[in-house]
Amino acid sequence: MSEKVNLKTIEEFKKQAEGKWEPELIDKTVKEMTSLETEGYAALVAVDSSIIRQHFKVGLIDYTEVFNGSSWGFASPGVGSSAGVILTSNLDKLFSDTTNFWFFGATDYLTLNFYSADGSFLGTFQGAALSMVAGGGYGSGSWS
């Protein structure tokens, strides 16, 4: 199933990344997010936040690979979960090349953007928040 990235997700990413990333990298990510022919994969996310440190676990339905990541950022304390979709043009590359990610969430949605070591955008998770931790940050992680 072909999917498109939500405009709200793009605007929130730009807001969160401004001043933290080079403008060229932000523009490159937005271009890749909006121009990729992507496939959607159902996924679940669990998050545990202690205000400045967050831990994420992402699992795709019907796949054994799990993303484990830790980030620094500002977010409300607590635990939360999200059900949604991973959008990527290359699932194998997402699994093998992910080294870091950005997250941003509100009380009603969560987005994680996945990147390779060279800053290439690999995919995004977009989901509805269920008792979610609100905030944003950047971290590292991988699929195993």
N, CA, C and O atoms as a GROMACS GRO file, in nm:
protein
  576
    1MET      N    1   0.084  -0.117   0.000
    1MET     CA    2   0.000   0.000   0.000
    1MET      C    3   0.089   0.123   0.000
    1MET      O    4   0.179   0.134   0.083
    2SER      N    5   0.064   0.213  -0.089
    2SER     CA    6   0.142   0.336  -0.098
    2SER      C    7   0.087   0.438   0.002
    2SER      O    8  -0.035   0.449   0.018
    3GLU      N    9   0.175   0.511   0.067
    3GLU     CA   10   0.136   0.606   0.170
    3GLU      C   11   0.205   0.740   0.145
    3GLU      O   12   0.304   0.747   0.073
    4LYS      N   13   0.151   0.842   0.204
    4LYS     CA   14   0.211   0.976   0.200
    4LYS      C   15   0.236   1.024   0.342
    4LYS      O   16   0.163   0.990   0.434
    5VAL      N   17   0.339   1.103   0.358
    5VAL     CA   18   0.374   1.158   0.488
    5VAL      C   19   0.279   1.271   0.522
    5VAL      O   20   0.250   1.356   0.437
    6ASN      N   21   0.230   1.274   0.643
    6ASN     CA   22   0.137   1.373   0.693
    6ASN      C   23   0.203   1.511   0.698
    6ASN      O   24   0.316   1.524   0.747
    7LEU      N   25   0.134   1.615   0.649
    7LEU     CA   26   0.187   1.752   0.648
    7LEU      C   27   0.217   1.800   0.790
    7LEU      O   28   0.316   1.870   0.811
    8LYS      N   29   0.134   1.764   0.887
    8LYS     CA   30   0.157   1.802   1.027
    8LYS      C   31   0.292   1.746   1.075
    8LYS      O   32   0.363   1.813   1.150
    9THR      N   33   0.325   1.626   1.032
    9THR     CA   34   0.452   1.564   1.070
    9THR      C   35   0.570   1.644   1.015
    9THR      O   36   0.668   1.665   1.086
   10ILE      N   37   0.561   1.687   0.891
   10ILE     CA   38   0.669   1.764   0.829
   10ILE      C   39   0.688   1.898   0.901
   10ILE      O   40   0.801   1.936   0.931
   11GLU      N   41   0.579   1.968   0.927
   11GLU     CA   42   0.589   2.097   0.995
   11GLU      C   43   0.648   2.081   1.135
   11GLU      O   44   0.730   2.163   1.177
   12GLU      N   45   0.607   1.978   1.208
   12GLU     CA   46   0.659   1.956   1.342
   12GLU      C   47   0.808   1.921   1.337
   12GLU      O   48   0.886   1.967   1.420
   13PHE      N   49   0.847   1.838   1.239
   13PHE     CA   50   0.989   1.805   1.223
   13PHE      C   51   1.071   1.931   1.201
   13PHE      O   52   1.174   1.950   1.266
   14LYS      N   53   1.027   2.017   1.110
   14LYS     CA   54   1.101   2.140   1.080
   14LYS      C   55   1.113   2.227   1.205
   14LYS      O   56   1.219   2.284   1.231
   15LYS      N   57   1.006   2.237   1.281
   15LYS     CA   58   1.007   2.317   1.404
   15LYS      C   59   1.105   2.259   1.507
   15LYS      O   60   1.182   2.333   1.568
   16GLN      N   61   1.102   2.128   1.524
   16GLN     CA   62   1.188   2.063   1.624
   16GLN      C   63   1.336   2.066   1.582
   16GLN      O   64   1.423   2.080   1.668
   17ALA      N   65   1.364   2.054   1.453
   17ALA     CA   66   1.502   2.046   1.405
   17ALA      C   67   1.568   2.183   1.388
   17ALA      O   68   1.690   2.193   1.385
   18GLU      N   69   1.487   2.290   1.376
   18GLU     CA   70   1.542   2.424   1.354
   18GLU      C   71   1.636   2.463   1.468
   18GLU      O   72   1.602   2.454   1.585
   19GLY      N   73   1.756   2.505   1.429
   19GLY     CA   74   1.856   2.546   1.526
   19GLY      C   75   1.938   2.430   1.581
   19GLY      O   76   2.040   2.452   1.647
   20LYS      N   77   1.895   2.308   1.554
   20LYS     CA   78   1.968   2.190   1.602
   20LYS      C   79   2.038   2.118   1.488
   20LYS      O   80   2.141   2.052   1.509
   21TRP      N   81   1.984   2.130   1.368
   21TRP     CA   82   2.044   2.070   1.249
   21TRP      C   83   2.073   2.180   1.148
   21TRP      O   84   2.012   2.287   1.152
   22GLU      N   85   2.166   2.152   1.059
   22GLU     CA   86   2.195   2.244   0.950
   22GLU      C   87   2.070   2.257   0.861
   22GLU      O   88   2.002   2.157   0.837
   23PRO      N   89   2.039   2.378   0.813
   23PRO     CA   90   1.922   2.396   0.727
   23PRO      C   91   1.922   2.305   0.605
   23PRO      O   92   1.816   2.260   0.561
   24GLU      N   93   2.041   2.277   0.549
   24GLU     CA   94   2.049   2.190   0.432
   24GLU      C   95   2.001   2.048   0.464
   24GLU      O   96   1.935   1.985   0.382
   25LEU      N   97   2.035   1.998   0.583
   25LEU     CA   98   1.993   1.864   0.623
   25LEU      C   99   1.842   1.860   0.649
   25LEU      O  100   1.776   1.761   0.615
   26ILE      N  101   1.788   1.965   0.707
   26ILE     CA  102   1.643   1.973   0.727
   26ILE      C  103   1.573   1.972   0.592
   26ILE      O  104   1.477   1.896   0.573
   27ASP      N  105   1.619   2.056   0.499
   27ASP     CA  106   1.558   2.061   0.366
   27ASP      C  107   1.568   1.928   0.294
   27ASP      O  108   1.473   1.885   0.228
   28LYS      N  109   1.683   1.861   0.306
   28LYS     CA  110   1.703   1.731   0.242
   28LYS      C  111   1.604   1.628   0.298
   28LYS      O  112   1.545   1.551   0.222
   29THR      N  113   1.587   1.628   0.429
   29THR     CA  114   1.493   1.534   0.490
   29THR      C  115   1.351   1.560   0.443
   29THR      O  116   1.279   1.466   0.408
   30VAL      N  117   1.309   1.686   0.442
   30VAL     CA  118   1.173   1.720   0.398
   30VAL      C  119   1.153   1.677   0.253
   30VAL      O  120   1.048   1.622   0.219
   31LYS      N  121   1.252   1.702   0.168
   31LYS     CA  122   1.242   1.662   0.027
   31LYS      C  123   1.227   1.511   0.016
   31LYS      O  124   1.144   1.462  -0.060
   32GLU      N  125   1.309   1.437   0.091
   32GLU     CA  126   1.301   1.291   0.086
   32GLU      C  127   1.169   1.240   0.142
   32GLU      O  128   1.112   1.145   0.089
   33MET      N  129   1.120   1.303   0.248
   33MET     CA  130   0.994   1.260   0.308
   33MET      C  131   0.877   1.278   0.212
   33MET      O  132   0.785   1.197   0.210
   34THR      N  133   0.881   1.384   0.132
   34THR     CA  134   0.768   1.414   0.044
   34THR      C  135   0.780   1.356  -0.095
   34THR      O  136   0.681   1.349  -0.168
   35SER      N  137   0.899   1.313  -0.135
   35SER     CA  138   0.916   1.265  -0.272
   35SER      C  139   0.928   1.114  -0.283
   35SER      O  140   0.918   1.059  -0.393
   36LEU      N  141   0.947   1.047  -0.172
   36LEU     CA  142   0.964   0.902  -0.178
   36LEU      C  143   0.835   0.830  -0.210
   36LEU      O  144   0.728   0.866  -0.160
   37GLU      N  145   0.845   0.727  -0.292
   37GLU     CA  146   0.735   0.633  -0.306
   37GLU      C  147   0.753   0.535  -0.193
   37GLU      O  148   0.848   0.456  -0.192
   38THR      N  149   0.664   0.539  -0.099
   38THR     CA  150   0.683   0.459   0.021
   38THR      C  151   0.578   0.350   0.032
   38THR      O  152   0.470   0.357  -0.026
   39GLU      N  153   0.614   0.250   0.109
   39GLU     CA  154   0.521   0.146   0.148
   39GLU      C  155   0.493   0.162   0.296
   39GLU      O  156   0.580   0.209   0.370
   40GLY      N  157   0.374   0.125   0.339
   40GLY     CA  158   0.338   0.137   0.479
   40GLY      C  159   0.334   0.001   0.546
   40GLY      O  160   0.287  -0.097   0.489
   41TYR      N  161   0.385  -0.004   0.669
   41TYR     CA  162   0.390  -0.127   0.749
   41TYR      C  163   0.334  -0.097   0.887
   41TYR      O  164   0.382  -0.006   0.955
   42ALA      N  165   0.234  -0.172   0.929
   42ALA     CA  166   0.174  -0.152   1.061
   42ALA      C  167   0.279  -0.172   1.169
   42ALA      O  168   0.360  -0.265   1.162
   43ALA      N  169   0.277  -0.084   1.270
   43ALA     CA  170   0.380  -0.088   1.374
   43ALA      C  171   0.323  -0.042   1.508
   43ALA      O  172   0.222   0.029   1.515
   44LEU      N  173   0.391  -0.085   1.614
   44LEU     CA  174   0.359  -0.043   1.751
   44LEU      C  175   0.484   0.014   1.816
   44LEU      O  176   0.595  -0.035   1.792
   45VAL      N  177   0.468   0.118   1.897
   45VAL     CA  178   0.579   0.182   1.966
   45VAL      C  179   0.549   0.188   2.115
   45VAL      O  180   0.436   0.216   2.156
   46ALA      N  181   0.651   0.160   2.195
   46ALA     CA  182   0.645   0.181   2.340
   46ALA      C  183   0.753   0.282   2.375
   46ALA      O  184   0.864   0.274   2.323
   47VAL      N  185   0.722   0.376   2.465
   47VAL     CA  186   0.819   0.478   2.505
   47VAL      C  187   0.816   0.493   2.657
   47VAL      O  188   0.711   0.486   2.721
   48ASP      N  189   0.935   0.514   2.711
   48ASP     CA  190   0.952   0.541   2.854
   48ASP      C  191   1.035   0.669   2.864
   48ASP      O  192   1.146   0.675   2.811
   49SER      N  193   0.982   0.770   2.932
   49SER     CA  194   1.048   0.901   2.936
   49SER      C  195   1.074   0.946   3.079
   49SER      O  196   0.989   0.933   3.167
   50SER      N  197   1.194   1.001   3.100
   50SER     CA  198   1.227   1.062   3.229
   50SER      C  199   1.266   1.208   3.209
   50SER      O  200   1.370   1.252   3.259
   51ILE      N  201   1.186   1.281   3.140
   51ILE     CA  202   1.197   1.424   3.109
   51ILE      C  203   1.308   1.454   3.008
   51ILE      O  204   1.277   1.505   2.900
   52ILE      N  205   1.436   1.424   3.037
   52ILE     CA  206   1.542   1.455   2.942
   52ILE      C  207   1.597   1.331   2.872
   52ILE      O  208   1.679   1.345   2.781
   53ARG      N  209   1.554   1.213   2.910
   53ARG     CA  210   1.603   1.088   2.850
   53ARG      C  211   1.482   1.001   2.817
   53ARG      O  212   1.393   0.983   2.900
   54GLN      N  213   1.480   0.948   2.693
   54GLN     CA  214   1.370   0.865   2.650
   54GLN      C  215   1.422   0.734   2.591
   54GLN      O  216   1.532   0.729   2.534
   55HIS      N  217   1.344   0.629   2.605
   55HIS     CA  218   1.376   0.499   2.546
   55HIS      C  219   1.257   0.454   2.463
   55HIS      O  220   1.142   0.457   2.508
   56PHE      N  221   1.286   0.412   2.338
   56PHE     CA  222   1.182   0.370   2.245
   56PHE      C  223   1.204   0.226   2.202
   56PHE      O  224   1.318   0.181   2.186
   57LYS      N  225   1.095   0.155   2.184
   57LYS     CA  226   1.097   0.021   2.125
   57LYS      C  227   0.988   0.021   2.018
   57LYS      O  228   0.872   0.050   2.045
   58VAL      N  229   1.028  -0.014   1.894
   58VAL     CA  230   0.936  -0.014   1.781
   58VAL      C  231   0.932  -0.154   1.722
   58VAL      O  232   1.037  -0.213   1.695
   59GLY      N  233   0.814  -0.206   1.702
   59GLY     CA  234   0.798  -0.337   1.640
   59GLY      C  235   0.700  -0.329   1.525
   59GLY      O  236   0.595  -0.267   1.537
   60LEU      N  237   0.734  -0.393   1.414
   60LEU     CA  238   0.643  -0.402   1.301
   60LEU      C  239   0.559  -0.528   1.314
   60LEU      O  240   0.609  -0.634   1.351
   61ILE      N  241   0.431  -0.515   1.285
   61ILE     CA  242   0.341  -0.629   1.289
   61ILE      C  243   0.387  -0.728   1.181
   61ILE      O  244   0.413  -0.689   1.067
   62ASP      N  245   0.396  -0.855   1.216
   62ASP     CA  246   0.436  -0.964   1.125
   62ASP      C  247   0.583  -0.964   1.087
   62ASP      O  248   0.621  -1.031   0.991
   63TYR      N  249   0.667  -0.891   1.159
   63TYR     CA  250   0.812  -0.892   1.138
   63TYR      C  251   0.880  -0.917   1.272
   63TYR      O  252   0.826  -0.881   1.377
   64THR      N  253   0.997  -0.979   1.269
   64THR     CA  254   1.068  -1.008   1.394
   64THR      C  255   1.161  -0.894   1.436
   64THR      O  256   1.201  -0.889   1.552
   65GLU      N  257   1.197  -0.805   1.345
   65GLU     CA  258   1.289  -0.696   1.376
   65GLU      C  259   1.226  -0.597   1.474
   65GLU      O  260   1.108  -0.565   1.465
   66VAL      N  261   1.308  -0.551   1.568
   66VAL     CA  262   1.264  -0.454   1.668
   66VAL      C  263   1.368  -0.342   1.675
   66VAL      O  264   1.488  -0.368   1.679
   67PHE      N  265   1.321  -0.218   1.675
   67PHE     CA  266   1.409  -0.103   1.692
   67PHE      C  267   1.416  -0.069   1.840
   67PHE      O  268   1.313  -0.056   1.907
   68ASN      N  269   1.538  -0.054   1.891
   68ASN     CA  270   1.561  -0.006   2.027
   68ASN      C  271   1.644   0.120   2.017
   68ASN      O  272   1.752   0.119   1.959
   69GLY      N  273   1.594   0.228   2.074
   69GLY     CA  274   1.666   0.355   2.068
   69GLY      C  275   1.652   0.435   2.195
   69GLY      O  276   1.554   0.423   2.268
   70SER      N  277   1.752   0.517   2.221
   70SER     CA  278   1.752   0.608   2.335
   70SER      C  279   1.779   0.748   2.284
   70SER      O  280   1.861   0.768   2.194
   71SER      N  281   1.711   0.844   2.341
   71SER     CA  282   1.726   0.982   2.295
   71SER      C  283   1.740   1.078   2.412
   71SER      O  284   1.702   1.049   2.525
   72TRP      N  285   1.796   1.195   2.379
   72TRP     CA  286   1.801   1.309   2.469
   72TRP      C  287   1.706   1.413   2.412
   72TRP      O  288   1.703   1.436   2.292
   73GLY      N  289   1.630   1.473   2.498
   73GLY     CA  290   1.536   1.575   2.455
   73GLY      C  291   1.451   1.615   2.574
   73GLY      O  292   1.477   1.572   2.686
   74PHE      N  293   1.353   1.694   2.549
   74PHE     CA  294   1.261   1.733   2.655
   74PHE      C  295   1.125   1.673   2.626
   74PHE      O  296   1.068   1.696   2.519
   75ALA      N  297   1.073   1.598   2.721
   75ALA     CA  298   0.943   1.534   2.706
   75ALA      C  299   0.881   1.516   2.843
   75ALA      O  300   0.951   1.511   2.945
   76SER      N  301   0.751   1.505   2.844
   76SER     CA  302   0.684   1.481   2.972
   76SER      C  303   0.726   1.345   3.026
   76SER      O  304   0.750   1.252   2.948
   77PRO      N  305   0.735   1.331   3.157
   77PRO     CA  306   0.775   1.202   3.214
   77PRO      C  307   0.661   1.102   3.206
   77PRO      O  308   0.544   1.138   3.208
   78GLY      N  309   0.697   0.975   3.197
   78GLY     CA  310   0.597   0.870   3.198
   78GLY      C  311   0.621   0.767   3.090
   78GLY      O  312   0.728   0.762   3.028
   79VAL      N  313   0.522   0.685   3.070
   79VAL     CA  314   0.527   0.582   2.967
   79VAL      C  315   0.411   0.603   2.872
   79VAL      O  316   0.308   0.660   2.909
   80GLY      N  317   0.428   0.555   2.751
   80GLY     CA  318   0.322   0.568   2.653
   80GLY      C  319   0.338   0.466   2.543
   80GLY      O  320   0.436   0.391   2.539
   81SER      N  321   0.242   0.464   2.454
   81SER     CA  322   0.247   0.373   2.341
   81SER      C  323   0.179   0.440   2.222
   81SER      O  324   0.108   0.540   2.236
   82SER      N  325   0.202   0.383   2.106
   82SER     CA  326   0.143   0.436   1.985
   82SER      C  327   0.124   0.323   1.885
   82SER      O  328   0.208   0.234   1.874
   83ALA      N  329   0.014   0.327   1.815
   83ALA     CA  330  -0.013   0.234   1.706
   83ALA      C  331  -0.019   0.317   1.578
   83ALA      O  332  -0.087   0.419   1.573
   84GLY      N  333   0.053   0.271   1.475
   84GLY     CA  334   0.056   0.349   1.352
   84GLY      C  335   0.120   0.274   1.239
   84GLY      O  336   0.104   0.152   1.226
   85VAL      N  337   0.192   0.348   1.156
   85VAL     CA  338   0.251   0.291   1.035
   85VAL      C  339   0.393   0.342   1.019
   85VAL      O  340   0.424   0.458   1.047
   86ILE      N  341   0.481   0.252   0.972
   86ILE     CA  342   0.616   0.290   0.930
   86ILE      C  343   0.609   0.311   0.779
   86ILE      O  344   0.561   0.223   0.706
   87LEU      N  345   0.655   0.426   0.732
   87LEU     CA  346   0.661   0.456   0.589
   87LEU      C  347   0.807   0.455   0.547
   87LEU      O  348   0.889   0.527   0.604
   88THR      N  349   0.839   0.375   0.448
   88THR     CA  350   0.976   0.367   0.398
   88THR      C  351   0.974   0.322   0.252
   88THR      O  352   0.881   0.254   0.209
   89SER      N  353   1.076   0.361   0.178
   89SER     CA  354   1.088   0.315   0.040
   89SER      C  355   1.171   0.187   0.033
   89SER      O  356   1.173   0.121  -0.071
   90ASN      N  357   1.239   0.150   0.143
   90ASN     CA  358   1.324   0.031   0.142
   90ASN      C  359   1.333  -0.025   0.285
   90ASN      O  360   1.414   0.021   0.365
   91LEU      N  361   1.250  -0.123   0.314
   91LEU     CA  362   1.244  -0.179   0.449
   91LEU      C  363   1.375  -0.245   0.489
   91LEU      O  364   1.417  -0.231   0.604
   92ASP      N  365   1.440  -0.316   0.398
   92ASP     CA  366   1.567  -0.380   0.431
   92ASP      C  367   1.673  -0.277   0.470
   92ASP      O  368   1.749  -0.298   0.564
   93LYS      N  369   1.677  -0.166   0.397
   93LYS     CA  370   1.774  -0.060   0.428
   93LYS      C  371   1.741   0.007   0.562
   93LYS      O  372   1.831   0.040   0.638
   94LEU      N  373   1.612   0.025   0.590
   94LEU     CA  374   1.572   0.079   0.720
   94LEU      C  375   1.626  -0.010   0.831
   94LEU      O  376   1.683   0.040   0.928
   95PHE      N  377   1.607  -0.142   0.817
   95PHE     CA  378   1.654  -0.236   0.919
   95PHE      C  379   1.807  -0.237   0.932
   95PHE      O  380   1.859  -0.241   1.043
   96SER      N  381   1.878  -0.231   0.821
   96SER     CA  382   2.024  -0.248   0.826
   96SER      C  383   2.100  -0.118   0.851
   96SER      O  384   2.208  -0.122   0.910
   97ASP      N  385   2.047  -0.004   0.809
   97ASP     CA  386   2.126   0.120   0.810
   97ASP      C  387   2.089   0.221   0.918
   97ASP      O  388   2.161   0.320   0.936
   98THR      N  389   1.980   0.201   0.990
   98THR     CA  390   1.939   0.299   1.091
   98THR      C  391   2.042   0.307   1.204
   98THR      O  392   2.079   0.206   1.263
   99THR      N  393   2.087   0.429   1.231
   99THR     CA  394   2.178   0.452   1.344
   99THR      C  395   2.127   0.561   1.438
   99THR      O  396   2.167   0.567   1.555
  100ASN      N  397   2.038   0.647   1.389
  100ASN     CA  398   1.986   0.753   1.474
  100ASN      C  399   1.845   0.792   1.433
  100ASN      O  400   1.795   0.749   1.329
  101PHE      N  401   1.781   0.874   1.516
  101PHE     CA  402   1.642   0.911   1.491
  101PHE      C  403   1.606   1.040   1.563
  101PHE      O  404   1.672   1.080   1.660
  102TRP      N  405   1.503   1.104   1.514
  102TRP     CA  406   1.438   1.218   1.579
  102TRP      C  407   1.301   1.170   1.622
  102TRP      O  408   1.239   1.090   1.553
  103PHE      N  409   1.252   1.218   1.735
  103PHE     CA  410   1.114   1.192   1.771
  103PHE      C  411   1.047   1.323   1.808
  103PHE      O  412   1.112   1.416   1.856
  104PHE      N  413   0.919   1.330   1.786
  104PHE     CA  414   0.837   1.438   1.837
  104PHE      C  415   0.696   1.385   1.855
  104PHE      O  416   0.644   1.311   1.772
  105GLY      N  417   0.637   1.424   1.965
  105GLY     CA  418   0.505   1.375   1.996
  105GLY      C  419   0.423   1.478   2.070
  105GLY      O  420   0.476   1.570   2.132
  106ALA      N  421   0.295   1.461   2.061
  106ALA     CA  422   0.199   1.543   2.133
  106ALA      C  423   0.101   1.446   2.199
  106ALA      O  424   0.119   1.324   2.192
  107THR      N  425   0.001   1.499   2.261
  107THR     CA  426  -0.094   1.411   2.328
  107THR      C  427  -0.174   1.326   2.230
  107THR      O  428  -0.235   1.227   2.271
  108ASP      N  429  -0.176   1.364   2.102
  108ASP     CA  430  -0.257   1.289   2.006
  108ASP      C  431  -0.178   1.219   1.896
  108ASP      O  432  -0.238   1.144   1.818
  109TYR      N  433  -0.047   1.238   1.884
  109TYR     CA  434   0.030   1.171   1.780
  109TYR      C  435   0.176   1.155   1.821
  109TYR      O  436   0.225   1.223   1.912
  110LEU      N  437   0.244   1.064   1.752
  110LEU     CA  438   0.388   1.042   1.771
  110LEU      C  439   0.451   1.021   1.635
  110LEU      O  440   0.396   0.950   1.551
  111THR      N  441   0.567   1.083   1.613
  111THR     CA  442   0.645   1.063   1.491
  111THR      C  443   0.789   1.031   1.528
  111THR      O  444   0.847   1.097   1.614
  112LEU      N  445   0.846   0.930   1.463
  112LEU     CA  446   0.989   0.901   1.472
  112LEU      C  447   1.042   0.901   1.330
  112LEU      O  448   0.986   0.832   1.244
  113ASN      N  449   1.149   0.976   1.303
  113ASN     CA  450   1.216   0.975   1.173
  113ASN      C  451   1.348   0.902   1.189
  113ASN      O  452   1.426   0.933   1.279
  114PHE      N  453   1.374   0.804   1.102
  114PHE     CA  454   1.493   0.720   1.110
  114PHE      C  455   1.596   0.764   1.006
  114PHE      O  456   1.561   0.795   0.892
  115TYR      N  457   1.726   0.765   1.047
  115TYR     CA  458   1.836   0.811   0.962
  115TYR      C  459   1.953   0.714   0.966
  115TYR      O  460   1.971   0.640   1.062
  116SER      N  461   2.033   0.717   0.859
  116SER     CA  462   2.158   0.642   0.854
  116SER      C  463   2.270   0.728   0.913
  116SER      O  464   2.249   0.844   0.946
  117ALA      N  465   2.389   0.670   0.925
  117ALA     CA  466   2.504   0.741   0.981
  117ALA      C  467   2.541   0.865   0.900
  117ALA      O  468   2.592   0.962   0.955
  118ASP      N  469   2.516   0.863   0.768
  118ASP     CA  470   2.550   0.979   0.685
  118ASP      C  471   2.437   1.082   0.677
  118ASP      O  472   2.446   1.177   0.600
  119GLY      N  473   2.331   1.063   0.757
  119GLY     CA  474   2.222   1.159   0.761
  119GLY      C  475   2.112   1.135   0.660
  119GLY      O  476   2.022   1.218   0.646
  120SER      N  477   2.118   1.024   0.587
  120SER     CA  478   2.013   0.994   0.489
  120SER      C  479   1.885   0.951   0.560
  120SER      O  480   1.888   0.868   0.651
  121PHE      N  481   1.775   1.007   0.517
  121PHE     CA  482   1.643   0.972   0.570
  121PHE      C  483   1.606   0.833   0.522
  121PHE      O  484   1.612   0.805   0.403
  122LEU      N  485   1.567   0.744   0.615
  122LEU     CA  486   1.534   0.606   0.580
  122LEU      C  487   1.386   0.573   0.593
  122LEU      O  488   1.338   0.481   0.528
  123GLY      N  489   1.315   0.647   0.674
  123GLY     CA  490   1.174   0.618   0.693
  123GLY      C  491   1.119   0.693   0.813
  123GLY      O  492   1.193   0.758   0.886
  124THR      N  493   0.988   0.682   0.832
  124THR     CA  494   0.922   0.751   0.942
  124THR      C  495   0.814   0.662   1.002
  124THR      O  496   0.750   0.585   0.931
  125PHE      N  497   0.795   0.674   1.131
  125PHE     CA  498   0.680   0.615   1.198
  125PHE      C  499   0.583   0.728   1.227
  125PHE      O  500   0.623   0.833   1.277
  126GLN      N  501   0.455   0.707   1.195
  126GLN     CA  502   0.350   0.803   1.227
  126GLN      C  503   0.238   0.727   1.295
  126GLN      O  504   0.186   0.629   1.240
  127GLY      N  505   0.202   0.772   1.412
  127GLY     CA  506   0.098   0.700   1.483
  127GLY      C  507   0.017   0.786   1.577
  127GLY      O  508   0.055   0.898   1.611
  128ALA      N  509  -0.096   0.731   1.616
  128ALA     CA  510  -0.182   0.794   1.716
  128ALA      C  511  -0.125   0.763   1.853
  128ALA      O  512  -0.083   0.650   1.880
  129ALA      N  513  -0.123   0.861   1.938
  129ALA     CA  514  -0.068   0.842   2.072
  129ALA      C  515  -0.175   0.785   2.165
  129ALA      O  516  -0.290   0.827   2.163
  130LEU      N  517  -0.133   0.691   2.244
  130LEU     CA  518  -0.220   0.633   2.346
  130LEU      C  519  -0.150   0.656   2.479
  130LEU      O  520  -0.050   0.591   2.508
  131SER      N  521  -0.200   0.745   2.559
  131SER     CA  522  -0.137   0.788   2.685
  131SER      C  523   0.009   0.821   2.659
  131SER      O  524   0.100   0.762   2.718
  132MET      N  525   0.030   0.916   2.571
  132MET     CA  526   0.161   0.946   2.514
  132MET      C  527   0.242   1.045   2.594
  132MET      O  528   0.190   1.128   2.668
  133VAL      N  529   0.371   1.032   2.575
  133VAL     CA  530   0.468   1.127   2.627
  133VAL      C  531   0.484   1.237   2.522
  133VAL      O  532   0.513   1.208   2.406
  134ALA      N  533   0.466   1.363   2.560
  134ALA     CA  534   0.476   1.475   2.467
  134ALA      C  535   0.613   1.540   2.476
  134ALA      O  536   0.667   1.558   2.585
  135GLY      N  537   0.671   1.576   2.359
  135GLY     CA  538   0.801   1.642   2.355
  135GLY      C  539   0.874   1.609   2.228
  135GLY      O  540   0.814   1.565   2.130
  136GLY      N  541   1.006   1.631   2.229
  136GLY     CA  542   1.087   1.603   2.111
  136GLY      C  543   1.232   1.583   2.149
  136GLY      O  544   1.278   1.630   2.253
  137GLY      N  545   1.305   1.512   2.062
  137GLY     CA  546   1.446   1.488   2.088
  137GLY      C  547   1.513   1.408   1.979
  137GLY      O  548   1.451   1.371   1.879
  138TYR      N  549   1.642   1.380   1.999
  138TYR     CA  550   1.727   1.314   1.901
  138TYR      C  551   1.805   1.205   1.973
  138TYR      O  552   1.849   1.224   2.086
  139GLY      N  553   1.824   1.090   1.906
  139GLY     CA  554   1.899   0.983   1.970
  139GLY      C  555   1.954   0.882   1.873
  139GLY      O  556   1.948   0.900   1.751
  140SER      N  557   2.006   0.774   1.928
  140SER     CA  558   2.064   0.668   1.847
  140SER      C  559   1.992   0.537   1.877
  140SER      O  560   1.931   0.520   1.982
  141GLY      N  561   2.000   0.446   1.781
  141GLY     CA  562   1.937   0.316   1.797
  141GLY      C  563   1.955   0.233   1.673
  141GLY      O  564   2.007   0.280   1.572
  142SER      N  565   1.910   0.109   1.681
  142SER     CA  566   1.922   0.019   1.567
  142SER      C  567   1.813  -0.087   1.574
  142SER      O  568   1.747  -0.106   1.676
  143TRP      N  569   1.797  -0.156   1.461
  143TRP     CA  570   1.701  -0.266   1.449
  143TRP      C  571   1.777  -0.396   1.470
  143TRP      O  572   1.889  -0.412   1.422
  144SER      N  573   1.716  -0.489   1.540
  144SER     CA  574   1.776  -0.622   1.556
  144SER      C  575   1.669  -0.729   1.556
  144SER      O  576   1.699  -0.847   1.568
   0.00000   0.00000   0.00000
